[in-house]
Amino acid sequence: MDRIPLKQMVLPLVVLDDTPYLAKDPNHAFSLDDLRAWEKIHGRVPKGAFAALRTDMYKDWETDPERFKRAPFPAWAFEAIKFLYEQRGVTATGHEAMDTDTTDKMESETYLLQHGHYQIEVMANLDKVPAKGALIVVTWPKVKKGLGFPARAFAILP
C-alpha cells in the first residue's frame, strides 16, 4: 500500500451498473458483453479510470446484514476485469461486495493481486454517482508493506 503513488489515488470514476441484470439473476457476474453494452451508451471506459461495479448490495448492510454477507452475490466476471485492465487501461476497480468474484478459484482477485493492481471492496452509494464524469478520491493509512487496509473513498461530482 505504501508503494501506490498519489496519482493513483485521485482518478476519473466510471460506475458500471449491474442492477438491470439482477432481476433475472441476483448473482449476476458483470460480463464483457455487459461492459460493451455500457460503452455503447456512455462511451469507452477511459484509460487511467477507476471502474466501480454498482450492485446496490450496500443497501443490505443496514437492513439485512446476513443478506449482505451472502454467497454467491453479484460480482465481476473474470473476462470483464481482465479486459478493463488490459484493453482499457484502468488503474483500479471497486465493488460493493466483500469479494471481487464468486468463482472457486477467485480468478479476478488473484489476477488483480498478481498484476499489482488495487481494488476497493464494500463500496457504497454508487447509485448516487453518475456513470461518467465524477472523480474518485481514495485514501488509506500509508502502512509500510501493507497488503490491505480499510480505505475511505469519496466521489467529487461534476
Residue, then its C-alpha position, 0 to 999 in steps of 0.5 A: m500500500d505504501r508503494i501506490p503513488l498519489k496519482q493513483m489515488v485521485l482518478p476519473l470514476v466510471v460506475l458500471d451498473d449491474t442492477p438491470y441484470l439482477a432481476k433475472d439473476p441476483n448473482h449476476a457476474f458483470s460480463l464483457d458483453d455487459l461492459r460493451a453494452w455500457e460503452k455503447i451508451h456512455g462511451r469507452v471506459p477511459k484509460g487511467a479510470f477507476a471502474a466501480l461495479r454498482t450492485d446496490m448490495y450496500k443497501d443490505w448492510e443496514t437492513d439485512p446484514e446476513r443478506f449482505k454477507r451472502a454467497p454467491f452475490p453479484a460480482w465481476a466476471f473474470e473476462a470483464i476485469k481482465f479486459l478493463y485492465e488490459q484493453r482499457g487501461v484502468t488503474a483500479t476497480g471497486h465493488e460493493a461486495m466483500d469479494t471481487d468474484t464468486t468463482d472457486k478459484m477467485e480468478s479476478e482477485t488473484y489476477l488483480l493481486q498478481h498484476g499489482h493492481y488495487q481494488i476497493e471492496v464494500m463500496a457504497n452509494l454508487d447509485k448516487v454517482p453518475a456513470k461518467g464524469a465524477l472523480i474518485v478520491v481514495t485514501w488509506p493509512k500509508v502502512k509500510k508493506g501493507l497488503g490491505f487496509p480499510a480505505r475511505a473513498f469519496a466521489i467529487l461530482p461534476 
